[in-house]
Amino acid sequence: MEAVQAGCPVVLTEDVYLAADLVAAGAAVFSPQEPEAAAEVIGGLLDDVERRSEMRAAAHRYTASTLGSDSVARQYSDLIAARR
């Protein structure tokens, strides 16, 4: 999550927690677990400056809306309210 919060394009496998959410938000891409396929995905990102820029912006939007202090406070408030 630190890389996402820093706006770094992230390459994840499907079994990583929040991977599907991050990919759906445009902040990450899926990679197969095979080394050659992963290298191809990473290489593709290294060659695509525009895509990395778009992923960086998406990462900032995702973290602001999901991990920002207001969002976290709202999530805790909702959790507490649901337990009452």
Secondary structure, 3 states (H helix, E strand, C coil): CHHHHCCCCEEECCCCCCHHHHHHHCCEEECCCCHHHHHHHHHHHHHCHHHHHHHHHHHHHHHHHHCCHHHHHHHHHHHHHHHC
